[in-house]
Amino acid sequence: MSDTYQDKRIRLVQLIATLANIEKPLLDLGQVFDLAMKGEVHLYVRLPPDKVAYVDELLPIVIHRRSSMYFMDMGDFTRYSPLSHQIHPEVTHVAIDPDQAGELKTKRLTSDMAFASGLSLHPESMLAQEGWWVPCQFGASLVICPAPPESEAEKKRQRVRRNVLETTPEDVYVDERITALLECPHASIDDDPYYLRNRAPGVYVLYRAAANFYEPLNKAKNHEETTRIKSDIKLSLGRKVPKLYTETNAAQAVKLINPRSRRGSGLSPELKKTFKPFDVDRLTKPDFKLTYMQGSFVTDALALILYTTDWWRNECAKHEAAKAENKDVVAKRPPLKHLVEKLEELGFYGKDELKAVARIVMWPNHRG
């Protein structure tokens, strides 16, 4: 699709609406634009239905167009005839550059014809239906022009005018994770690379505990120190989600994120009958490692929990689609046994572990 395509999927929310839904946001609109001017936050605008982006092979990618000689070189309404292979209808949003963010802050209006990058719906249909987008960047700038008539899609275009895309603050979309910056004084957009905070808060709390306690656990010098740290983790989990992280569930959670945990050690004869190693084939796949094992603190168990979270949300999305088409489907979510079977297939075992992981993945409901 593009020269540098990567599956760094994101979810979008409207900036103005998100700010309005937070009772006391820590940042106001102008401060968000300040972050965008520094390149710390990315802003996007949706293309109107009658517009499309094409790649102008003669126009280099320039991030700060306002301060570049290329900005004036385009000509306000230069006629151009993009060929069909240059047109990219899959691009649904374009990225606003830092200079435009400054104009949105000071003038509440910015306009341009060329953009350095954009977004398209995820190439996997189920993920696209769930509202995932992926960044896309090409070897040259994206330029806006009228959408071609469907009958001419595979033909050389008629000469068209490049179109100016005007943007106001109300038109701006941002990465959903920015919500954390607006609500928590110590939050970072990098704290939630899997969008767990809203999709799967039980898993998010576990993920953050793994990140925060990895070093202390890994460097503990003796059994007493390890025991103390494990106790601290259980207390932390219990404070954040008390109804989920009960004593039993918290104990299982600590075992699963502990980098020194020896899988299968000290099992009772009964549990030895159900124990099997984690799914090594899955854990060693390059795509799996690239997607779910980012960070030294991610244990095999946590990586598989992250994978199962995505799998379960996809199953729930399929169930809701089937429910919408068939009124005989009355259950709110797929059968729990499907989730348990998936966990057993991946190598989770034992009543306490299976129950704890299933509840963590599902918490607080099945919606993605």
ROMIBA-91874 format. One record per residue: residue in three letters; x, y, z of N, C-alpha, C in turn. Coordinates in steps of 0.2 Angstrom, whole numbers, plus 2048, in hexadecimal, padded with zeros to 3 digits. Layout:
<nodes>
ALA|X|Y|Z|X|Y|Z|X|Y|Z;
...
</nodes>
This chain:
<nodes>
MET|804|7FA|800|800|800|800|804|806|800;
SER|80A|806|804|80E|80C|804|815|80A|805;
ASP|81A|80E|804|821|80C|804|823|80A|80B;
THR|820|80D|810|823|80B|817|81D|809|81B;
TYR|819|805|819|813|802|81C|815|7FE|822;
GLN|812|800|828|813|7FC|82E|80D|7FC|832;
ASP|80B|7F6|835|805|7F5|839|806|7F8|840;
LYS|806|7FF|840|806|803|846|7FF|806|847;
ARG|7FA|802|848|7F3|804|848|7F1|808|84E;
ILE|7EC|80D|84C|7EA|812|851|7E2|812|850;
ARG|7E0|815|856|7D8|816|856|7D8|81E|856;
LEU|7D2|820|853|7D1|828|853|7CC|82A|857;
VAL|7CC|830|85A|7C7|833|85D|7C7|83B|85B;
GLN|7C1|83E|85B|7C1|845|859|7C4|849|85F;
LEU|7C8|84E|85E|7CC|851|863|7C7|856|867;
ILE|7C3|85A|864|7BE|85E|868|7B9|85A|86C;
ALA|7B6|855|869|7B2|851|86D|7B5|84D|873;
THR|7BB|84B|872|7BF|848|877|7C0|84C|87D;
LEU|7C2|853|87C|7C3|858|881|7BD|859|884;
ALA|7B7|859|881|7B1|85B|884|7AE|856|888;
ASN|7B0|850|887|7AE|84A|88B|7B2|849|892;
ILE|7B7|84D|892|7BB|84C|898|7BA|852|89D;
GLU|7B8|850|8A3|7B5|856|8A8|7BA|85B|8A9;
LYS|7C1|859|8AA|7C6|85E|8AC|7CC|85C|8A8;
PRO|7CC|85D|8A1|7D2|85B|89E|7D9|85E|8A0;
LEU|7DE|85B|8A0|7E4|85E|8A2|7E8|862|89D;
LEU|7E6|861|897|7E8|866|892|7E2|869|88E;
ASP|7E3|86F|88C|7DE|872|888|7DF|871|881;
LEU|7DB|874|87C|7DC|873|875|7E2|876|873;
GLY|7E4|87C|875|7EA|87F|873|7F0|87B|875;
GLN|7F0|878|87B|7F6|874|87D|7F7|86E|879;
VAL|7F1|86B|877|7F2|865|872|7F5|867|86C;
PHE|7F3|86D|869|7F6|870|863|7FD|871|864;
ASP|7FF|873|86A|806|875|86C|80A|86E|86B;
LEU|807|869|86E|80B|862|86D|80B|860|866;
ALA|806|861|862|806|860|85B|80C|864|857;
MET|80D|86A|859|812|86E|856|819|86B|857;
LYS|819|868|85D|820|865|85F|821|85E|85C;
GLY|81B|85B|859|81C|855|856|81A|84F|85B;
GLU|818|851|861|817|84C|866|810|849|866;
VAL|80B|84C|862|805|84A|861|803|84B|85A;
HIS|800|846|857|7FE|846|850|7F7|848|84F;
LEU|7F5|84C|84A|7EE|84E|849|7ED|84C|842;
TYR|7E6|84A|841|7E4|847|83A|7DD|84B|838;
VAL|7DC|84B|832|7D6|84E|830|7D3|849|82A;
ARG|7CC|847|82B|7C9|842|826|7C8|846|81F;
LEU|7C9|842|81A|7C8|845|813|7C1|844|812;
PRO|7BE|84A|80F|7B7|84A|80D|7B5|844|808;
PRO|7AF|842|807|7AD|83C|803|7AF|83E|7FC;
ASP|7AF|844|7FA|7B0|846|7F3|7B7|848|7F1;
LYS|7BC|846|7F6|7C3|848|7F5|7C7|841|7F6;
VAL|7CD|841|7F3|7D1|83B|7F3|7D8|83E|7F3;
ALA|7DD|83A|7F6|7E4|83B|7F6|7E8|838|7F0;
TYR|7EC|83B|7ED|7F1|838|7E8|7F8|83A|7EA;
VAL|7FC|835|7E8|803|837|7E9|806|83A|7E3;
ASP|809|840|7E5|80C|845|7E0|814|843|7E0;
GLU|816|83F|7DB|81D|83C|7DB|822|842|7DA;
LEU|820|848|7D8|825|84D|7D8|825|852|7DE;
LEU|821|850|7E3|820|855|7E9|823|851|7EF;
PRO|829|853|7F1|82C|84F|7F7|828|850|7FD;
ILE|829|84B|802|826|84C|808|829|851|80D;
VAL|825|856|80F|828|85B|813|823|85C|819;
ILE|826|85B|81F|822|85B|825|820|863|827;
HIS|825|867|826|823|86E|828|822|872|821;
ARG|81C|872|81E|81B|875|818|81B|87C|818;
ARG|819|87F|81E|818|886|81E|81F|88A|81D;
SER|824|886|820|82B|889|820|82F|887|81A;
SER|82C|884|815|830|880|810|82E|884|809;
MET|833|884|805|832|887|7FE|82D|882|7FA;
TYR|82C|87C|7FC|828|878|7F8|820|87A|7F9;
PHE|81F|87E|7FF|818|87F|800|815|884|7FA;
MET|819|889|7F8|817|88D|7F3|818|88B|7EC;
ASP|81C|886|7EB|81E|883|7E5|818|87F|7E1;
MET|813|87D|7E6|80E|879|7E3|809|87D|7DE;
GLY|808|883|7E0|803|887|7DC|7FC|886|7DF;
ASP|7F8|88B|7DF|7F2|88A|7E3|7ED|885|7DF;
PHE|7ED|886|7D9|7E8|881|7D5|7EB|87E|7CF;
THR|7F1|87C|7D0|7F5|878|7CA|7F1|872|7C8;
ARG|7F0|872|7C1|7EC|86C|7BF|7F1|866|7BE;
TYR|7EE|860|7BF|7F3|85B|7BF|7EE|855|7BD;
SER|7F2|850|7BA|7EE|84A|7B8|7F1|843|7BC;
PRO|7EF|842|7C2|7F2|83C|7C5|7EF|836|7C2;
LEU|7F4|831|7C1|7F2|82A|7BE|7EE|826|7C3;
SER|7EB|821|7C1|7E7|81D|7C6|7EC|81A|7CC;
HIS|7F2|818|7CA|7F6|815|7CF|7F9|81A|7D4;
GLN|7F8|821|7D3|7FA|826|7D7|7F4|827|7DC;
ILE|7EE|826|7DB|7E9|827|7DF|7E8|822|7E5;
HIS|7E7|824|7EB|7E7|820|7F1|7E0|821|7F4;
PRO|7DB|81E|7F2|7D4|81F|7F5|7D4|81C|7FC;
GLU|7D9|817|7FE|7D9|814|804|7DB|819|80A;
VAL|7DE|81F|808|7E0|824|80D|7DA|828|80F;
THR|7D8|827|815|7D2|82A|818|7D3|830|81C;
HIS|7D9|831|81E|7DB|837|822|7E2|839|820;
VAL|7E3|840|821|7EA|842|820|7ED|845|826;
ALA|7F3|845|827|7F6|848|82D|7F8|84F|82C;
ILE|7F6|853|831|7F7|85A|832|7FE|85B|834;
ASP|802|85F|831|809|860|833|809|866|839;
PRO|80F|866|83C|810|86A|842|80E|872|840;
ASP|810|874|83A|80E|87B|839|807|87C|838;
GLN|803|877|836|7FC|878|835|7F9|878|83C;
ALA|7FC|874|841|7F9|874|848|7FA|87B|84B;
GLY|7FF|87E|849|800|885|84C|7FB|88A|849;
GLU|7F9|889|843|7F4|88D|840|7ED|88B|843;
LEU|7EC|885|845|7E6|883|848|7E5|886|84F;
LYS|7EB|887|852|7EB|88A|859|7EA|892|858;
THR|7ED|895|854|7EC|89C|853|7E7|89F|84F;
LYS|7E5|89B|84A|7E0|89E|845|7D9|899|845;
ARG|7DA|894|848|7D4|88F|848|7D3|88C|841;
LEU|7D7|88D|83C|7D6|88B|835|7DD|88A|832;
THR|7DD|884|82E|7E3|883|82A|7E1|880|824;
SER|7E5|880|81F|7E3|87D|818|7EA|87B|815;
ASP|7E9|876|811|7EF|874|80D|7EC|86F|808;
MET|7F1|86E|803|7EF|869|7FD|7F3|863|7FE;
ALA|7F9|863|801|7FE|85E|801|800|85C|809;
PHE|800|855|80A|801|853|811|807|84D|810;
ALA|80A|84D|816|810|848|816|80E|841|817;
SER|808|840|81A|806|839|81B|7FF|839|81D;
GLY|7FC|833|81E|7F5|832|81F|7F4|82C|823;
LEU|7ED|82A|823|7EB|824|826|7E6|820|822;
SER|7E6|81A|822|7E1|816|81F|7DE|810|824;
LEU|7D8|80E|822|7D6|808|826|7DA|802|826;
HIS|7DA|7FF|82C|7DF|7F9|82C|7DD|7F4|827;
PRO|7E2|7F1|824|7E1|7ED|81E|7DD|7E6|820;
GLU|7DD|7E4|826|7D9|7DE|828|7D2|7E1|82A;
SER|7CD|7DE|826|7C6|7E0|826|7C4|7E1|82D;
MET|7C5|7DB|832|7C2|7DB|838|7C5|7E1|83C;
LEU|7CB|7E2|83C|7CE|7E8|840|7CC|7EF|83D;
ALA|7CB|7EF|836|7C8|7F5|834|7C1|7F6|836;
GLN|7BD|7F1|837|7B6|7F2|83A|7B6|7F4|841;
GLU|7BC|7F2|844|7BC|7F4|84B|7BF|7FB|84C;
GLY|7C0|7FF|847|7C2|806|847|7CA|807|848;
TRP|7CE|802|845|7D5|803|845|7D8|806|83E;
TRP|7DC|80B|83F|7DF|80E|839|7E7|80D|839;
VAL|7EA|80D|834|7F1|80C|834|7F4|812|830;
PRO|7FA|815|832|7FE|81A|82F|800|818|828;
CYS|800|81C|823|803|81B|81C|806|821|81A;
GLN|80C|81F|817|811|825|815|814|822|80E;
PHE|814|826|809|816|824|803|81D|828|801;
GLY|820|827|7FB|826|82A|7FA|826|831|7F8;
ALA|820|834|7F8|81F|83B|7F6|818|83E|7FA;
SER|817|844|7F9|811|847|7FD|80B|844|7FA;
LEU|806|844|7FE|7FF|843|7FD|7FC|849|7FB;
VAL|7F8|84A|7F5|7F5|850|7F3|7ED|84E|7F2;
ILE|7E9|853|7F4|7E2|853|7F4|7DF|855|7ED;
CYS|7DB|851|7EA|7D7|853|7E4|7D0|850|7E4;
PRO|7CC|852|7E0|7C5|84F|7E0|7C5|847|7DE;
ALA|7C1|843|7E2|7C0|83C|7E1|7BE|83B|7D9;
PRO|7C2|836|7D6|7C0|834|7CF|7BA|831|7CE;
PRO|7B6|832|7C9|7B0|82E|7C7|7B2|826|7C7;
GLU|7AE|822|7CA|7AF|81B|7CB|7B1|818|7C4;
SER|7AE|81A|7BF|7AF|817|7B8|7B6|819|7B5;
GLU|7B9|81E|7B8|7C0|820|7B6|7C5|81E|7BB;
ALA|7C3|81A|7BF|7C8|818|7C5|7CF|815|7C2;
GLU|7CE|811|7BC|7D4|80E|7B9|7D7|811|7B3;
LYS|7D4|817|7B2|7D6|81B|7AC|7DA|821|7AE;
LYS|7DE|824|7AA|7E1|82A|7AB|7DC|830|7AD;
ARG|7DD|833|7B2|7D9|838|7B4|7D8|83E|7B0;
GLN|7D2|841|7B0|7D2|848|7AD|7D6|84D|7B1;
ARG|7D8|852|7AD|7DC|857|7B1|7D7|85A|7B7;
VAL|7DA|85A|7BD|7D6|85C|7C2|7DA|862|7C6;
ARG|7D7|865|7CA|7DA|86A|7CE|7DC|867|7D5;
ARG|7E1|868|7D8|7E3|867|7DF|7DE|86A|7E3;
ASN|7DC|867|7E8|7D7|86A|7ED|7DA|86C|7F3;
VAL|7D8|872|7F6|7DA|874|7FD|7D6|870|802;
LEU|7D9|86E|807|7D5|86A|80C|7D5|86F|812;
GLU|7D0|872|814|7CF|877|81A|7CE|873|820;
THR|7D1|874|825|7D0|871|82C|7CF|876|831;
THR|7CA|874|836|7C9|878|83C|7CA|873|842;
PRO|7CB|876|848|7CC|871|84D|7C6|86C|84E;
GLU|7C0|86E|84C|7BB|869|84C|7BC|863|848;
ASP|7C0|864|843|7C1|85E|83E|7C7|85A|840;
VAL|7CA|85B|845|7D1|858|847|7CF|851|84B;
TYR|7D3|84C|849|7D3|845|84C|7D9|844|84F;
VAL|7DA|840|855|7E0|83F|858|7E0|837|85A;
ASP|7E6|835|85B|7E6|82E|85E|7E3|82D|865;
GLU|7DF|828|865|7DB|827|86B|7DF|827|872;
ARG|7E5|825|871|7E9|825|877|7EB|82C|87A;
ILE|7E9|831|876|7EA|838|879|7E6|839|87F;
THR|7E0|836|87F|7DC|836|885|7DF|836|88B;
ALA|7E4|831|88C|7E8|830|892|7EC|837|894;
LEU|7EE|83A|88F|7F2|840|890|7ED|846|893;
LEU|7E7|845|891|7E2|84A|893|7E0|849|89A;
GLU|7E0|843|89C|7DD|841|8A3|7E2|840|8A8;
CYS|7E8|83D|8A7|7ED|83B|8AC|7F3|840|8AB;
PRO|7F6|843|8B1|7FB|847|8B0|802|844|8AF;
HIS|803|83D|8B0|809|83A|8AF|808|835|8A9;
ALA|803|836|8A5|802|831|89F|807|833|89A;
SER|808|82E|896|80C|82E|88F|808|82A|88A;
ILE|808|82D|884|805|829|87F|808|822|87D;
ASP|80E|822|87F|812|81B|87F|810|816|884;
ASP|80D|818|889|80B|814|88F|806|80F|88C;
ASP|802|810|887|7FD|80B|885|7FD|80A|87D;
PRO|802|806|87B|803|805|874|7FE|800|871;
TYR|7FA|7FD|875|7F5|7F8|873|7EE|7FA|874;
TYR|7ED|801|876|7E7|804|877|7E3|7FF|87B;
LEU|7E6|7FE|881|7E2|7F9|886|7DE|7FE|88B;
ARG|7E0|804|88C|7DD|808|891|7D6|808|891;
ASN|7D3|809|88B|7CC|809|88A|7C9|802|887;
ARG|7CD|7FF|883|7CA|7F9|880|7CA|7F3|885;
ALA|7CF|7F2|88A|7D0|7ED|88E|7D4|7EF|894;
PRO|7D0|7F3|899|7D4|7F6|89E|7D7|7F1|8A3;
GLY|7D4|7EB|8A4|7D7|7E6|8A8|7DE|7E4|8A6;
VAL|7DF|7E4|89F|7E5|7E2|89C|7EA|7E8|89D;
TYR|7E7|7EE|89C|7EB|7F4|89C|7EF|7F5|8A3;
VAL|7EB|7F3|8A8|7EE|7F4|8AF|7F3|7EF|8B0;
LEU|7F2|7E9|8AD|7F7|7E3|8AE|7FE|7E5|8AA;
TYR|7FC|7E8|8A4|802|7EA|89F|806|7F0|8A3;
ARG|803|7F4|8A6|807|7FA|8A9|80A|7F7|8AF;
ALA|807|7F2|8B3|80B|7EF|8B9|811|7EC|8B6;
ALA|811|7E8|8B1|816|7E5|8AE|81C|7EA|8AC;
ALA|81A|7EF|8A9|81F|7F4|8A7|822|7F8|8AE;
ASN|81E|7F9|8B3|821|7FC|8B9|825|7F8|8BD;
PHE|823|7F2|8BE|826|7ED|8C3|82B|7E8|8C0;
TYR|82D|7E9|8B9|831|7E4|8B6|838|7E5|8B9;
GLU|83B|7EB|8B9|842|7EC|8BC|842|7EA|8C3;
PRO|83E|7EC|8C7|83F|7EA|8CE|83E|7E2|8CF;
LEU|83A|7DF|8CB|839|7D7|8CC|840|7D4|8C9;
ASN|842|7D7|8C3|848|7D4|8C0|84E|7D5|8C4;
LYS|84F|7DA|8C8|855|7DB|8CC|854|7D9|8D3;
ALA|84F|7D7|8D5|84E|7D4|8DC|853|7D0|8DE;
LYS|857|7D1|8E4|85D|7CD|8E6|85B|7C7|8EA;
ASN|855|7C6|8ED|854|7C0|8F1|84C|7BF|8F1;
HIS|84A|7BA|8F4|843|7B7|8F4|83F|7BC|8F8;
GLU|842|7BF|8FD|83E|7C4|901|83C|7CA|8FD;
GLU|841|7CD|8F9|840|7D3|8F5|83B|7D1|8F0;
THR|83B|7CC|8ED|837|7CA|8E7|830|7C9|8EA;
THR|82F|7C6|8F0|828|7C6|8F3|825|7CC|8F5;
ARG|82A|7D1|8F7|827|7D8|8F9|825|7DB|8F2;
ILE|828|7DB|8ED|826|7DE|8E7|820|7DB|8E4;
LYS|81F|7D4|8E4|819|7D1|8E2|813|7D4|8E6;
SER|814|7D4|8EC|80F|7D7|8F1|80D|7DE|8EF;
ASP|812|7E2|8ED|811|7E9|8EA|80D|7E9|8E4;
ILE|80E|7E4|8E0|80B|7E4|8D9|803|7E2|8DA;
LYS|802|7DD|8DF|7FB|7DB|8E0|7F7|7E1|8E3;
LEU|7FB|7E5|8E8|7F7|7EA|8EB|7F6|7F0|8E5;
SER|7FA|7F1|8E1|7F9|7F6|8DB|7F4|7F4|8D7;
LEU|7F4|7ED|8D5|7EE|7EB|8D1|7E7|7EB|8D4;
GLY|7E7|7EA|8DA|7E1|7EA|8DE|7DE|7F1|8DF;
ARG|7E3|7F5|8E0|7E1|7FC|8E1|7DD|7FF|8DA;
LYS|7E0|7FD|8D5|7DE|800|8CE|7D8|7FD|8CC;
VAL|7D7|7F6|8CD|7D1|7F3|8CA|7CF|7ED|8D0;
PRO|7CC|7F0|8D5|7CB|7EB|8DB|7C7|7E5|8D9;
LYS|7C1|7E6|8D5|7BD|7E1|8D4|7C0|7DC|8CF;
LEU|7C5|7DE|8CC|7C8|7D9|8C7|7CE|7D5|8CA;
TYR|7D2|7DA|8CD|7D8|7D7|8D0|7D7|7D5|8D7;
THR|7D3|7D0|8D8|7D3|7CD|8DF|7D9|7CA|8E1;
GLU|7DA|7C7|8E7|7E0|7C4|8E9|7E2|7BE|8E5;
THR|7DD|7BA|8E3|7DF|7B4|8DE|7E1|7B7|8D7;
ASN|7DD|7BB|8D4|7DF|7BE|8CE|7E5|7C2|8CE;
ALA|7E7|7C6|8D3|7ED|7CA|8D3|7F3|7C5|8D4;
ALA|7F2|7C0|8D8|7F8|7BB|8D8|7F9|7B8|8D1;
GLN|7F4|7B6|8CE|7F5|7B3|8C7|7F8|7B8|8C2;
ALA|7F6|7BE|8C3|7F9|7C4|8BF|800|7C5|8C0;
VAL|802|7C5|8C6|809|7C6|8C8|80E|7C0|8C5;
LYS|80B|7BA|8C5|80F|7B5|8C3|810|7B5|8BB;
LEU|80B|7B8|8B8|80B|7B8|8B1|810|7BE|8AE;
ILE|811|7C3|8B2|815|7C9|8B0|81C|7C9|8B3;
ASN|81D|7C4|8B7|824|7C3|8BB|829|7C1|8B6;
PRO|82E|7C4|8B4|833|7C2|8AF|837|7BC|8B2;
ARG|837|7BB|8B9|83B|7B5|8BC|836|7AF|8BD;
SER|830|7B0|8BB|82B|7AA|8BC|82D|7A4|8B8;
ARG|82E|79E|8BB|82F|798|8B7|829|794|8B5;
ARG|827|795|8AF|821|792|8AD|821|78A|8AF;
GLY|81C|788|8B2|81B|781|8B4|81E|77E|8BA;
SER|822|783|8BD|826|780|8C3|821|77F|8C9;
GLY|822|77A|8CD|81F|77A|8D4|817|778|8D3;
LEU|816|774|8CD|80F|772|8CC|80D|76C|8D0;
SER|806|76C|8D2|803|767|8D5|802|761|8D0;
PRO|802|75B|8D2|801|755|8CD|7FB|756|8C9;
GLU|7F6|75A|8CC|7EF|75B|8C8|7F1|760|8C3;
LEU|7F4|765|8C4|7F5|76A|8BF|7FA|768|8BA;
LYS|7FF|764|8BC|804|761|8B7|800|75E|8B1;
LYS|7FA|75B|8B2|7F6|758|8AD|7F4|75D|8A8;
THR|7F2|763|8AA|7F0|768|8A5|7F5|76D|8A2;
PHE|7FB|76C|8A5|800|771|8A3|803|76F|89D;
LYS|804|775|899|809|774|893|80C|77B|892;
PRO|812|77B|88E|815|781|88D|811|786|889;
PHE|813|78C|889|80F|791|885|811|78F|87E;
ASP|80C|792|879|80D|791|872|813|794|86F;
VAL|818|790|86F|81F|792|86D|81F|794|865;
ASP|81B|791|861|81B|792|85A|818|799|859;
ARG|813|79B|85D|810|7A2|85D|815|7A7|860;
LEU|818|7A5|865|81C|7AA|868|822|7AC|864;
THR|824|7A7|860|82B|7A9|85C|829|7AB|855;
LYS|823|7AC|853|821|7AF|84D|824|7B6|84D;
PRO|827|7B8|847|829|7BF|847|824|7C5|848;
ASP|81E|7C3|844|819|7C8|845|816|7C9|84C;
PHE|815|7C3|84F|813|7C3|856|818|7C7|85B;
LYS|81E|7C5|85A|823|7C9|85E|823|7D0|85D;
LEU|823|7D2|857|823|7D9|855|81C|7DD|858;
THR|817|7D9|858|811|7DC|85A|810|7DC|861;
TYR|811|7D7|865|80F|7D6|86C|815|7D5|871;
MET|81B|7D6|86E|821|7D5|873|825|7DB|873;
GLN|822|7E1|872|826|7E7|872|827|7E9|87A;
GLY|82D|7EA|87C|82F|7EB|882|832|7E5|886;
SER|837|7E6|88A|83B|7E1|88D|837|7DE|893;
PHE|832|7E2|895|82E|7E0|89B|828|7DB|899;
VAL|827|7DA|892|821|7D6|890|824|7CE|890;
THR|821|7CB|895|822|7C4|895|81E|7C0|890;
ASP|820|7B9|88F|81C|7B5|88A|814|7B5|88C;
ALA|813|7B5|893|80C|7B5|895|808|7BB|893;
LEU|80C|7C1|895|809|7C7|893|807|7C8|88C;
ALA|80C|7C6|888|80C|7C7|880|806|7C3|87E;
LEU|805|7BD|881|7FF|7B9|87F|7F8|7BB|881;
ILE|7F9|7BF|887|7F3|7C2|889|7F1|7C8|885;
LEU|7F6|7CC|883|7F5|7D1|87E|7F2|7CF|877;
TYR|7F4|7C9|875|7F2|7C6|86F|7EB|7C4|870;
THR|7E9|7C0|876|7E3|7BE|877|7DE|7C4|878;
THR|7E0|7C9|87A|7DB|7CF|87B|7D9|7D1|874;
ASP|7DD|7D2|86F|7DC|7D4|868|7D7|7CE|865;
TRP|7D9|7C8|866|7D5|7C2|864|7CE|7C3|867;
TRP|7CD|7C4|86D|7C6|7C4|870|7C2|7CA|86E;
ARG|7C5|7D0|86D|7C2|7D6|86B|7BF|7D4|864;
ASN|7C3|7D1|860|7C1|7CF|859|7BB|7CA|859;
GLU|7BB|7C5|85D|7B6|7C1|85E|7B0|7C4|860;
CYS|7B0|7C9|865|7AA|7CD|867|7A8|7D1|861;
ALA|7AC|7D4|85D|7AA|7D8|857|7A6|7D3|853;
LYS|7A8|7CD|851|7A5|7C9|84D|79E|7C7|850;
HIS|79E|7C6|856|797|7C4|85A|792|7CA|859;
GLU|795|7D0|85A|790|7D6|85A|78D|7D6|853;
ALA|792|7D5|84E|790|7D6|847|78A|7D0|845;
ALA|78B|7CA|848|787|7C5|847|780|7C6|84B;
LYS|781|7C9|850|77B|7CB|854|776|7D0|851;
ALA|77A|7D5|84D|776|7DA|84A|773|7D7|844;
GLU|775|7D2|841|772|7CF|83B|76D|7CA|83D;
ASN|76D|7C7|843|769|7C1|845|766|7C3|84C;
LYS|760|7C4|84C|75D|7C6|852|75C|7C0|857;
ASP|75E|7BA|855|75E|7B4|859|764|7B4|85D;
VAL|769|7B7|85C|76F|7B8|860|76E|7BD|865;
VAL|76D|7BA|86B|76B|7BE|871|771|7C0|876;
ALA|776|7BB|876|77C|7BC|87B|780|7C2|87A;
LYS|782|7C5|87F|785|7CC|87E|78C|7CB|87C;
ARG|78F|7C5|87C|796|7C4|87A|797|7BC|878;
PRO|79C|7BA|875|79D|7B3|873|79E|7AF|879;
PRO|79D|7A9|879|79D|7A4|87F|7A4|7A5|882;
LEU|7A4|7A5|889|7AA|7A6|88D|7AF|7A0|88B;
LYS|7AC|79A|88A|7B0|794|889|7B4|795|883;
HIS|7B2|799|87E|7B7|79A|878|7BD|79E|87A;
LEU|7BC|7A3|87F|7C2|7A6|882|7C7|7A1|886;
VAL|7C4|79D|88A|7C7|799|88E|7CB|793|889;
GLU|7C8|791|884|7CB|78C|880|7D1|790|87C;
LYS|7D0|796|87A|7D6|799|877|7DC|79A|87C;
LEU|7DA|79C|882|7E0|79C|887|7E3|795|888;
GLU|7DF|790|889|7E2|789|889|7E6|787|883;
GLU|7E4|789|87D|7E8|788|877|7EE|78B|877;
LEU|7EF|791|87A|7F5|795|87B|7FA|793|880;
GLY|7F7|78F|885|7FB|78C|88A|7FA|78E|891;
PHE|7F4|792|892|7F2|794|899|7EF|78E|89C;
TYR|7EF|78D|8A2|7ED|787|8A5|7EB|788|8AD;
GLY|7E7|783|8AF|7E5|784|8B6|7DF|788|8B7;
LYS|7DA|786|8BC|7D4|78A|8BD|7D5|791|8BF;
ASP|7DA|792|8C3|7DB|799|8C6|7DE|79E|8C0;
GLU|7E3|79B|8BD|7E6|79F|8B7|7E1|7A0|8B2;
LEU|7DE|79B|8AF|7D9|79C|8AA|7D4|7A1|8AC;
LYS|7D1|7A1|8B2|7CC|7A5|8B4|7CE|7AC|8B4;
ALA|7D4|7AD|8B7|7D7|7B4|8B8|7D9|7B7|8B1;
VAL|7DC|7B3|8AD|7DE|7B6|8A6|7D7|7B8|8A2;
ALA|7D2|7B4|8A2|7CC|7B5|89F|7C9|7BB|8A1;
ARG|7C9|7BC|8A8|7C5|7C2|8AB|7C9|7C8|8A9;
ILE|7D0|7C8|8A9|7D4|7CE|8A8|7D3|7D0|8A0;
VAL|7D3|7CB|89C|7D2|7CD|895|7CB|7D0|894;
MET|7C6|7CD|897|7BF|7CF|896|7BD|7D6|899;
TRP|7C0|7D7|89E|7BE|7DD|8A3|7BE|7E4|89F;
PRO|7B9|7E8|8A0|7B3|7E6|8A4|7AD|7E4|8A0;
ASN|7AE|7E4|899|7A9|7E1|895|7AC|7DF|88F;
HIS|7A8|7DD|88A|7AB|7DA|884|7AC|7DF|87E;
ARG|7AA|7E5|87F|7AB|7EA|87A|7B2|7EC|878;
GLY|7B4|7ED|872|7BB|7EE|870|7BC|7F6|86F;
</nodes>
